Amino acid sequence: MKHHLGEREAEKIGRILHASAILHAKEMGIGTNYGTLLNPSLEAGMYGDGVVIRPMTKYKKDDMGFNERHGYFQQRRFDPDASYHYDGMNRKVYGNVFAHMSAWTGIPSEHITFGIRPIRKGGDVTEAQLALGFARAIKQELPGMAMLHWDKALRGKTVEEIWDMEMMPMIGVYDKSGRTTEQVSLGYKMINGIKTAVFAFRGAVSIKAIDGAFIPLRATKLVFQHNAKSTCRVYCDYIVPEGSNCDVRLWNGKCTQRLNSPEKADFTYGEHIRAHAPGSPDWKNLYGNRSLAESLNSVIKNDLGRGERARSLNLNHQWIDLMIMLLMRNDRALVLYRRRTQLARTASPPAA
């Protein structure tokens, strides 16, 4: 049956996966932010990644094998769409790449995947474009979504597109060119009446200590101000931690910093600045969702069975296989959620 299915049919299954996932998510409370814009609850965060799936057969084009039955050499079966890619560990892997996006309730086994799509060899759609497409579609249906976790495939301007969706990017700071981006000047701010130089240092809005080191400021409030062009100006309030190794007059002083680029900026803010200082307790409390994307990669590969190889020989059929797997996984998550909440209702005392 699958032999007759192509990209058109796969797109239809993809729409079914997305629609059913949205319904499951709404019932499970996913996309509802019980926190703030700066510190969202786990249910208000989506996470995704790219994953390389090894082909069904290890052979490549032009690999020949001897057919003993008929007594001649013939082309071995191979995946016509597979090519070499680098995975998250920077290892060279042969296969096909897929990008996926999910969210969860904060409870293990209650994860919903909204979509998975292939990154086609030689195509003009990148992993970053797929990630942003997932995010826009999900945000439209679940407006309470407040943060997005992805790896450093999203950087610079693509990070700022996340801000425009009124979501906080939980993405590390990265300089692919190899040039240092550790320190970028953000100009001067008046903090407790004192003109103070402010910097972006390794993603953190910072001031300099007496000894020249950098002191990350602690974020306290995040604000989105809408532009006429369907974009946002994003501002965050910061406070100088008391006891910092700086002028004591700055302790507990407040300032406001823009997090996405002004029109005439000399550099892309999304490449250098995050709301929370990377590595800070606030960052660590939220960044844990990132590992869930890696976990889903492992789940997908393990579900493929022995050898972690695809079950079909070409990209479209592999895509269909993965979507069917995720449809069943989503249904299982909904069943577990219903079971948990029903048990909770049964165990709760009756109303007075």
Secondary structure, 3 states (H helix, E strand, C coil): CHHHCCHHHHHHHHHHHHHHHHHHHHHHCCCCCCCCCCCCCHHHEEEEEEEEEECCCCCCCCCEEEECCCCEEEECCCCCCCEEEECCCCCEEEEEEEEEEEEECCCCCCEEEEEEEEECCCCCCCHHHHHHHHHHHHHHHCCCCCEEECCCCCCCHHHHHHHHCCCEEECCCCCCCCCCCCEEEEEEEEECCEEEEEEEECEEEEEECCCCCEEECEEEEEEEEECCCCCEEEEEEEECCCCCCCCHHHCCCEEEEECCCCCCCCCCHHHCECCCCCCCHHHHHHHCCHHHHHHHHHHHHHHCCHHHECCCCCHHHHHHHHHHHHHHHHHHHHHHHHHHHHHHHHHCCCCC
